[in-house]
Amino acid sequence: MQLTIDSPADFHVHLRQGPMCALVTPLVRKGGFRLAYVMPNLQPPITTTARALEYKAELQRLEPRVEFLMTLYLSPDLTPEEVRKAKSAGIVGVKSYPRGVTTNSDGGIESYEAYYPVFAVMEEVGMVLNLHGEVPSDSSANISVLNAEPAFLPWLHRIHAQFPKLRIVLEHATTRAAVEAVRKCGNTVACTITAHHLALTVDDWAGQSLHFCKPVAKMPDDRAALQEVIKEGHPRFFLGSDSAPHPSSSKTQSTPDKGCAAGLYTSATLLPLVAHLLESFDALDKLEGFVCTFGRRFYQFPSERMRVGAIGGGVTLQKLEKTEGTGDVWRGDGDAPAGYLPRVYGKGAEAIIPFWAGRWIGWQILA
Amino acid sequence: MQLTIDSPADFHVHLRQGPMCALVTPLVRKGGFRLAYVMPNLQPPITTTARALEYKAELQRLEPRVEFLMTLYLSPDLTPEEVRKAKSAGIVGVKSYPRGVTTNSDGGIESYEAYYPVFAVMEEVGMVLNLHGEVPSDSSANISVLNAEPAFLPWLHRIHAQFPKLRIVLEHATTRAAVEAVRKCGNTVACTITAHHLALTVDDWAGQSLHFCKPVAKMPDDRAALQEVIKEGHPRFFLGSDSAPHPSSSKTQSTPDKGCAAGLYTSATLLPLVAHLLESFDALDKLEGFVCTFGRRFYQFPSERMRVGAIGGGVTLQKLEKTEGTGDVWRGDGDAPAGYLPRVYGKGAEAIIPFWAGRWIGWQILA
């Protein structure tokens, strides 16, 4: 079977800096994607238009065949004036992280009220607010990584009520509560879902740091809610991979002083992986909506095909059938055979072990 | 400050086999304990009286100054006749693990009904049933490591109702639900609590495999419930460390094919660690009840002092105060200074990294 879909867009990806950036940026295209919505959490974070444009130029040099949409990091330094400047320069969104962005606080949760003047200008000029929707852990309030997302949702509703025309994306939803919250919002609120949260539950990362990411994968019923809303073809739920490369040692080795890094790398095989996952819950017919149409419409970045209504183009996936002798996992060295995920990208200290390294997924992109 | 308590008893400990057994068995005494209730999950498991006695002899040879109480592993091979034989030979309990003991099943949970003839004889002769109180994970029933313990509790109530005189211990409770369930039972049902579950929550093992154990540590409110019932001095809640040594590499290194081993090693410094933890929530006055009196009474293994009413004996702890320059963690090589936990036990492939390696706890045992 072959499947051709319109130009895929990943609305949440980490492309890093330096050698890691050079390694992973071209792999966005290799993974089947034509558009990457790029996170600003570099060191130091991207807080100015000038720095965002500089970073964009670097990414375009590394992979000219991908459209990079840029974001700024929400911090007290971000002024309404800088928001206007950013918008004029083509920067698309502002990303809010749960920690380190606090000016006022309210019961242990960051208060977003301090940012309301910035949000007002974003609403006016049409920039998107990207929310990492978790509150910080707080033992005294019984908040841990498990309920940090549900505990954040009142903030989503509050910001949406205050700025009903501001486009907001709740990033990497992991709970049924988050899916239901976004459903209840108006058409200006959308939600990204990662590939790995369609696959994992808490049991998968318990004791397995290679499956550890933030937000952590939750209960089977939460995973089911993510699958259901995709299967339903809800137009405000679309792919944002949150693909986050880390050097392999930081994913595989703990010491008493330091655990493993949070984050899973999926970008280099993202389209075949998502096809495999959607197929696993009978939602393959929603693939194009989930990876292309819905996100592009919300962000107002239609594909060439959507703009001109042309037929053809897009990316073609080939379904591969298991034959006798096809194992569930490929453990060899060198390049993995078609249908398997590679076991590693890069070499030496910067090598990345991807999510589900070596697993049979049964799909490949046709060149 | 010095604190002398009656002879400490650890009512749940893993002493392993071979070189690991030789390393950890003498450390029970070094950790302040005079009695060890020994788990039967060797390879192969201990399922006969003869094998249990052989193992006991080996442990006594390794550390003659500790009283070892032995258990059998519940399996379909365990007959009522073997239970009678075991009781006559001084074996104290039968341990039930959640997996691999199934004969009949009921909605994905093991059915214990198949074992009712065995439980009836245990009740008659006075053997103790030790329950690992978790059901297997089951996505279709929304069961994961997080709710596996609450989902087990109906079994506890059912077995207790059927065998009201059978002494049952719910092992290593981790949730408020488990604490409340044991409270509601009659005096024949007790509960062990580990040291590490008084310290950890889910946030501590998320991404840190050195804090990964089963049952996993739960929410802050669950930890609070464990602390509260100890602080209250409830006589049916007592220490079972579930100290479980693993070679350091199996605790620190993940691969795509294999995560890290579940289990934390606390035995070698157990009494100072428990003193530190109880002190942290103002329950130091319950130390003797928690580590000696309550467990020994329930198991009917009184200490020499409890038997003869003598004053004196016991184990003395010295409280050490932090001075300027005393860090929170000691990172040097060789023996850790007094008041710190060691960073490692043993050498080479069998080396064990203990729980909270190198941490300042501020207590030591006086020789």
Interface residues (C-beta under 8 A of the other chain):
Chain A: S137 S139 S140 N142 I143 S144 V145 L146 N147 T201 V202 D203 W205 A206 G207 Q208 S209 L210 H211 F212 V216 M219 P220 D221 R223 K251 T252 Q253 S254 T255 P256 D257 G259 C260 A261 A262 V329 R331 R343 I353 W356 A357 G358
Chain B: S137 S139 S140 N142 I143 S144 V145 L146 N147 T201 V202 D203 W205 A206 G207 Q208 S209 L210 H211 F212 V216 M219 P220 D221 R223 K251 T252 Q253 S254 T255 P256 D257 G259 C260 A261 A262 V329 R331 R343 I353 W356 A357 G358
